Structures are given as structure tokens and as C-alpha cells.
Amino acid sequence: MAKPAQKSVLERRDDALKRRKRWGAVSVVFTLALVCFSYYFYQVFFTANIETKGKPTYVVIPRGATWKTALAAIDKTGAVVDKLSLHFVARLMKYDKPGAVKPGNYELKDGFTNRQLINVLKSGAQSPVKLTFNTVRLRNELVTKLASQVDVPAARLDSLLRDPAYTKSLGFDTTTVLTMFIPNTYDVYWNTSAKRLMQRLKTSYEQFWTPARDAEREKLGLTRAQVSTLASIVEAEQQQHADERPRIAGVYLNRLKRGMKLQADPTVVYANHDFTIKRVLNVHLQKDSPYNTYKYAGLPPGPINLPSIASIDAVLKPESNNYLYFCAKEDFSGYHAFATNETEHIANARRYQAALNRKGIK
């Protein structure tokens, strides 16, 4: 059998050159692929993927949310530039594993990378919500407003505020506990508990009542709750012009000192629980309620709204005057006509009533 012809030196050199070319091509393709993958990897992990255009943007991740529902909530904010890359990184960083999704309120910061965002979500490093409440008259209005801003059921808050033992632990009864809620903006965590929220507001209440405010209160001979209760009446009487509140506070304090009934129309409206009343009539005055200051002397048992800080301070620093009466001015400016005696007051009241009649207000 004949032996196969051996390749020449030249042929062997050509084969080696071809092999090197093939491997060189493969190496180039591999290197390019590696570079492309590395670039994509770098892009999805370390390039900004959150764009808020300078607008504060937050997302709430509810209790029991899956990683998909959490990312869907983030997508809905419109701040995500590349949704696919966010989902890709979330899985690579194991955000889809049990226990990785933590409920809360999170800020989507402008310029966040996917990696930064997922790290924040996994760590539970949430941002506080700005809790606010005002224009509140009734307990159910308050708990509804609070529950709409944090993850606490309104029914749970309501049960605490109706619990005598619990309100006593805070230093109030179930009526005066409403004076603990000073309208302001509070930083609280969205997933706070009901009791932690109450304690947070109680701490702020104690901080509000500075030694200077307590000193002014003691001069008046009133408790903190009584100051807030009177302030709620002052606020209801004058909602438009805060500059008049110290004068109105002075009138009511004058009446209290003389043992006169306050005869405050807003307390009658509150006693009737009909906040559509525009004009208090005799039928409304007949309501038997401790909040009806036409029937009962002194302050009502609790506030008729949550008074603003301005109204509380108006009571603490009232205008010193001799007025005992006031009624709305007939020009409907929102200001009041004040009087030192009943005769003058009746004349003022008749002018206002005539103006109401001309406008057809019943």
C-alpha cells in the first residue's frame, strides 16, 4: 500500500497560517462579543435609568406585593427610562426572591441607576411621607385623612381614639384627645403602626407646648385642652382673616371671665352635626348638647375642629379689649362688627340680618 504523499514545507506553512487566521477571527469575534456584553452589563447596572426631571417622585410598595407588582408600580410613575433593563437587573440582583420585596414609600431619585434603585428597594430604605391634616371637625374625618396617607386602617385608629384606657395613657380622655392633633406637616413612615403614629403625634404635641406657650396659658387660667377648644371656636368664627382672631379670642375670654354663656354659633352647628347650616335659627338653638353654648355656660367638652397654630396662638395672646359681642359685618367682607353692650350688638345684628334677607339667604 502506497504511503500518502507528505505535504511540502510550503503547504504546511500555508495550513498553519490558515489556522492562525481562523483562530484570529474567532478571537476577534469573541473579544467583540465580550466587549459588547461588558458594555451592556455596565449600561444596565451603572447608567442612570431614572429620570424625574427634577420633580419629587415617590412610589408606594404595598404589603404583600410581588417583585413584578412592585416594578409595575415603579413603571407607572413614568420615571423609568428603560423598563426592560430594570426588570433584567432586578432578577440578577435577586429582587424576585422571597422576602426581597419590602413595603414602604420610596423616592425615585433623578439619576438613579438600576443597581442603586434595586439596592434601595431591597434594603427597605424608604422615605417618610408628609402627613398633613386640617379642616377636620369630626373624629371619623380625622382617621379617614390619616389612613389615606399611611398604611393604617381607619378603623384601627378610630378604636384607639375611642379607648378610654389608651387615651388616658396619652394624657387625654376620648374627647380631649383630638386636641393632640395640631395641624402641621409631619414626617412619618408609610408603614408605621397605629400606636407608633399616635406616639409620634404626641411627641410633636409636647414639643409644640413650649414653656413660653404654657406660661401664656397659665396666665389665662386654662388647660391646654381648653385653649385648643376655645381656639377651635375662634377659628370657626373667623376662617378668612387670621388678623381678627386675637380680637375674637379677647371677646370670648371676656365672656368666660364674667360667667356669661359663650353663645357661639359654630358650637350650635357642631351640636346639630349639620354643617350645611348657613344661618343659625331658634330651632337649632334648642339642640340639647354640651356643645351648645347657648344652652350651657363655659367651654364645650372638646374642640369643634382641629384649630390651626395661628388660632391657638391667638387665644394665648388675645387682644385686650372690652368687647362682649360681635357679629358678621353686613358688607360680607368676612370681618365682624364688635360691641361692648347688647343694645349696640342688636343694632349690628339687625343690619347683618337685613343684608342676609336682601341676598335671600335663609
C-alpha positions in Angstrom: 0.0 0.0 0.0 1.4 3.3 -1.0 2.1 5.9 1.7 0.2 9.2 1.4 2.3 11.9 0.0 3.7 14.2 2.6 2.9 17.8 2.4 5.6 20.1 1.5 7.0 22.6 3.8 5.2 25.3 2.0 1.9 23.6 2.2 2.3 23.0 5.9 3.2 26.7 6.3 0.0 27.7 4.5 -2.1 25.4 6.7 -0.7 26.9 9.8 -1.3 30.3 8.5 -4.9 29.5 7.7 -5.4 28.0 11.2 -4.0 31.2 12.8 -6.3 33.3 10.7 -9.3 31.2 11.7 -8.4 31.4 15.4 -7.7 35.1 15.0 -11.1 35.7 13.5 -12.7 33.6 16.3 -10.7 35.6 18.9 -11.8 38.9 17.3 -15.5 37.8 17.3 -15.2 36.6 20.9 -13.5 39.8 22.0 -16.1 41.9 20.3 -18.9 39.9 21.9 -17.2 40.2 25.3 -16.8 43.9 24.9 -20.4 44.3 23.8 -21.7 42.2 26.7 -19.5 44.1 29.1 -20.7 47.4 27.7 -24.4 46.3 28.0 -23.7 44.9 31.5 -22.2 48.2 32.5 -25.0 50.1 30.9 -27.8 48.3 32.6 -26.1 48.3 36.0 -24.3 51.6 36.2 -26.0 54.1 33.8 -28.8 56.4 35.1 -32.2 54.8 34.4 -34.5 57.1 36.5 -35.4 60.5 35.1 -37.8 62.6 37.2 -37.0 66.0 35.5 -36.4 67.5 39.0 -39.9 66.6 40.2 -40.1 64.8 43.5 -41.3 61.3 42.6 -42.3 58.6 45.1 -43.8 55.1 44.8 -45.6 53.1 47.4 -44.9 49.4 47.5 -47.9 47.8 49.4 -47.8 45.0 51.8 -47.8 41.6 50.1 -46.5 43.0 46.8 -44.6 40.7 44.5 -41.5 41.9 42.7 -43.5 42.2 39.5 -46.2 44.3 41.1 -43.5 46.4 42.8 -41.8 47.1 39.5 -45.2 47.7 37.8 -45.9 50.4 40.4 -42.5 52.0 39.6 -43.1 51.8 35.9 -46.4 53.7 36.3 -44.6 56.7 37.7 -43.2 57.3 34.2 -39.7 57.9 35.7 -38.1 54.7 34.3 -36.2 55.2 31.0 -35.6 51.6 30.1 -38.1 49.2 31.8 -36.6 46.0 30.3 -33.2 46.7 31.8 -34.7 47.4 35.2 -36.5 44.1 35.2 -33.3 42.4 34.0 -31.2 43.8 36.8 -33.9 43.1 39.3 -33.7 39.4 38.6 -29.9 39.4 38.5 -29.9 41.1 41.9 -32.4 38.5 43.2 -35.2 41.0 43.8 -37.6 38.3 42.7 -36.6 36.0 45.7 -39.0 35.6 48.7 -38.5 38.4 51.3 -36.7 40.7 49.0 -39.7 43.0 48.4 -40.2 45.3 51.3 -43.3 47.5 51.6 -43.0 51.2 52.1 -42.8 54.6 50.4 -39.7 55.0 48.2 -38.3 58.1 46.5 -37.2 57.6 42.9 -34.2 60.0 42.7 -33.2 61.6 39.5 -30.2 59.9 38.1 -30.7 56.6 40.0 -29.1 53.6 38.2 -30.9 50.3 38.2 -28.4 48.9 40.7 -29.0 51.9 43.1 -32.7 51.6 42.9 -32.9 47.8 43.5 -30.5 48.2 46.4 -32.8 50.8 48.0 -35.8 48.6 47.5 -34.2 45.5 48.9 -32.8 47.3 51.9 -36.2 48.9 52.7 -34.6 52.3 52.9 -37.9 54.1 52.4 -38.6 57.9 52.5 -41.0 59.3 55.0 -44.4 60.6 53.8 -45.5 64.1 54.5 -48.5 63.6 56.8 -51.0 66.5 56.9 -54.4 67.1 58.2 -56.6 70.2 58.5 -60.1 71.4 58.1 -61.2 68.5 60.3 -64.2 68.6 62.5 -65.1 65.1 63.5 -63.1 62.0 64.6 -64.2 60.0 61.6 -62.9 62.7 59.3 -59.5 62.7 61.1 -59.0 58.9 61.0 -60.0 58.8 57.3 -57.5 61.5 56.4 -54.7 59.8 58.4 -55.5 56.4 56.9 -55.4 57.8 53.4 -51.7 58.8 53.9 -50.3 55.8 55.8 -50.8 52.1 55.9 -53.0 52.1 58.9 -56.7 51.2 58.7 -59.1 54.0 59.7 -61.0 51.5 61.9 -57.8 50.8 63.9 -57.1 54.5 64.5 -60.7 55.0 65.5 -60.7 52.2 68.0 -57.6 53.7 69.7 -59.1 57.1 69.9 -62.3 55.7 71.4 -60.4 53.6 74.0 -60.5 55.4 77.4 -57.5 53.4 78.8 -55.4 54.2 75.7 -56.3 57.9 75.5 -55.6 58.2 79.3 -52.1 56.7 78.7 -51.6 59.7 76.3 -52.8 62.2 78.9 -56.3 62.8 77.5 -59.8 61.4 77.5 -61.7 60.2 74.4 -63.0 63.8 73.8 -59.9 65.9 74.5 -57.6 63.6 72.7 -58.5 65.4 69.5 -56.6 68.4 70.8 -53.4 66.4 70.5 -53.6 66.7 66.7 -52.1 70.0 65.8 -52.5 70.7 62.1 -49.0 70.7 60.6 -46.8 68.6 58.3 -45.2 65.5 59.9 -42.6 63.2 58.5 -43.7 59.6 59.2 -43.0 56.3 57.6 -45.8 54.9 55.4 -45.8 51.5 57.1 -45.8 52.8 60.6 -48.2 51.2 63.1 -51.2 52.9 64.6 -49.6 53.2 68.0 -46.3 54.5 66.7 -48.2 57.1 64.7 -50.0 58.2 67.9 -46.8 58.4 69.8 -45.2 60.4 67.0 -48.0 63.0 67.2 -48.0 63.0 71.0 -44.2 63.8 70.9 -44.9 66.7 68.5 -47.7 67.9 70.7 -45.4 68.1 73.7 -42.8 69.9 71.6 -45.5 72.4 70.4 -46.4 73.3 74.0 -43.2 75.1 74.8 -42.6 76.7 78.2 -43.4 80.1 76.7 -46.8 78.8 75.4 -47.5 77.1 78.8 -46.7 80.4 80.6 -49.2 82.3 78.5 -51.8 79.6 79.0 -51.4 79.7 82.8 -52.0 83.4 82.8 -55.4 82.7 81.3 -56.1 80.0 83.8 -56.9 77.5 81.1 -55.6 73.9 80.4 -54.0 73.0 77.1 -57.2 71.3 76.0 -59.3 74.3 76.9 -57.0 76.6 74.9 -57.4 74.3 71.9 -61.1 74.1 72.4 -61.5 77.9 72.5 -59.1 78.2 69.5 -61.4 75.8 67.6 -64.3 78.2 68.2 -62.2 81.2 67.2 -61.1 79.5 64.0 -64.7 78.6 63.1 -65.8 82.2 63.7 -63.0 83.7 61.6 -61.7 81.4 58.8 -60.8 84.2 56.3 -58.9 86.8 58.2 -56.5 85.5 60.8 -55.6 89.0 61.9 -59.0 89.3 63.6 -58.7 86.1 65.6 -56.9 87.7 68.7 -59.8 90.2 69.0 -62.4 87.4 68.8 -60.4 85.4 71.4 -60.5 88.5 73.6 -64.3 88.7 73.4 -64.8 85.0 74.4 -62.3 85.3 77.2 -64.2 88.4 78.5 -67.4 86.4 78.5 -65.8 83.5 80.3 -64.4 85.8 83.0 -67.9 87.2 83.5 -69.6 83.9 83.6 -71.6 84.6 80.5 -72.5 81.9 78.1 -70.3 82.0 75.0 -73.3 81.8 72.6 -71.0 80.9 69.8 -72.9 80.0 66.6 -70.3 77.5 65.4 -70.8 75.4 68.5 -74.6 75.2 67.7 -73.8 74.0 64.2 -71.4 71.4 65.6 -74.0 70.3 68.2 -76.6 69.8 65.4 -74.0 68.0 63.3 -75.4 69.7 60.3 -72.5 71.6 58.6 -74.7 72.9 55.8 -76.3 75.4 58.2 -75.7 78.9 56.9 -77.9 80.8 59.4 -78.4 79.7 63.0 -82.1 79.8 63.8 -84.1 79.2 67.0 -84.8 75.6 66.1 -81.0 75.0 66.1 -80.6 76.6 69.4 -82.9 74.0 71.0 -80.5 71.2 70.5 -79.6 69.6 73.8 -75.9 69.1 73.6 -72.9 70.0 75.8 -71.5 71.7 72.7 -74.5 74.1 72.5 -73.0 77.1 74.2 -76.4 78.9 74.0 -77.7 76.3 76.5 -74.6 75.6 78.6 -72.1 78.0 80.1 -68.4 77.6 79.8 -66.4 75.8 77.1 -67.7 72.7 75.4 -66.1 69.4 76.4 -63.8 69.3 73.4 -62.8 71.1 70.2 -65.3 71.6 67.3 -62.5 71.3 64.8 -58.7 71.0 64.8 -57.6 74.6 65.2 -54.6 75.9 63.4 -51.4 77.0 65.2 -52.4 80.6 64.4 -55.7 80.2 66.2 -54.1 78.6 69.2 -51.6 81.5 69.5 -54.5 84.0 69.0 -56.0 82.6 72.2 -52.7 82.6 74.0 -52.1 86.2 73.0 -55.5 87.7 72.8 -56.3 91.3 72.2 -57.1 93.2 75.4 -60.5 94.8 74.8 -63.9 95.4 76.5 -66.0 93.8 73.8 -68.6 91.2 74.7 -70.4 90.7 71.4 -69.7 90.5 67.7 -71.5 89.6 64.5 -70.6 89.5 60.9 -70.5 92.8 59.0 -73.2 93.5 56.6 -70.7 94.1 53.8 -69.9 90.4 53.7 -66.2 91.3 53.9 -65.6 88.4 56.3 -64.8 90.8 59.2 -67.0 91.4 62.2 -68.7 94.3 64.0 -67.9 94.3 67.7 -69.9 95.8 70.6 -69.4 96.3 74.3 -73.2 96.2 75.1 -76.2 94.3 74.0 -78.0 97.3 72.5 -75.2 98.1 70.2 -74.9 94.4 69.3 -78.6 94.1 68.4 -78.2 97.1 66.1 -75.2 95.4 64.4 -77.0 92.1 64.2 -80.1 93.7 62.6 -78.0 95.3 59.9 -76.4 91.9 59.1 -79.8 90.1 59.1 -81.2 92.7 56.7 -78.3 92.1 54.4 -78.9 88.4 54.5 -82.6 88.9 53.7 -81.7 91.1 50.7 -79.5 88.3 49.4 -82.2 85.7 50.1 -80.0 83.7 52.4 -82.1 81.6 54.8 
